[in-house]
């Protein structure tokens, strides 16, 4: 007969399961701790929870074994030894033959409660220390950009004349100045002609 872990080894310890950030950082470093928290909150928790529920429904003990095994390492790196022991116990029951589903059906709901407790603790750390700030700033920025506050006078930017426009104006001014000079010269000639005709000159 295959030895089985005692049924009382897993119980819902939601209040007792806590990540130990200082201990984890001392053992594995700040950067790894940060990456573990971010990955677990943003991706791993939902994925693994869904896979565990699917394995439970399909009575797929091998799938359950490898899913739980993959998180046992993470639990130990986050210094949650109690939950790592729970992972080991689920592995023991799922690894024996076709899996002891009488035990697993009883233990997995409690295991998932504690798994959620780990997530909530990680989420609190994530929100406090690692949550991207851009997600909070962007809506305010875009709303002020497209919908200015009331009583705000939107002044259009001053339109600067293009280089072509300046050249056209300069050319026109030059032509106009030349035209005025020519008119003035013609008037002068006409005046001299008039005075000669009147025998004044």
NORMODA-V796191 format. One record per pair of residues at least 6 apart in sequence whose C-alpha atoms are under 6 Angstrom apart, sorted by sequence separation. I is the first residue (numbers start at 1). GAP is how many residues later the second one is. D is the distance in whole Angstrom. If there is no record, write none. Layout:
I,GAP,D + I,GAP,D
This chain:
93,6,6 + 195,6,6 + 93,7,5 + 25,8,6 + 76,8,6 + 55,9,6 + 75,9,5 + 52,12,6 + 72,12,5 + 72,15,6 + 68,19,6 + 65,26,5 + 65,29,6 + 61,33,5 + 61,38,5 + 24,54,5 + 24,55,6 + 19,59,6 + 20,59,6 + 19,61,6 + 41,82,6 + 37,85,6 + 12,98,5 + 14,100,5 + 14,103,6
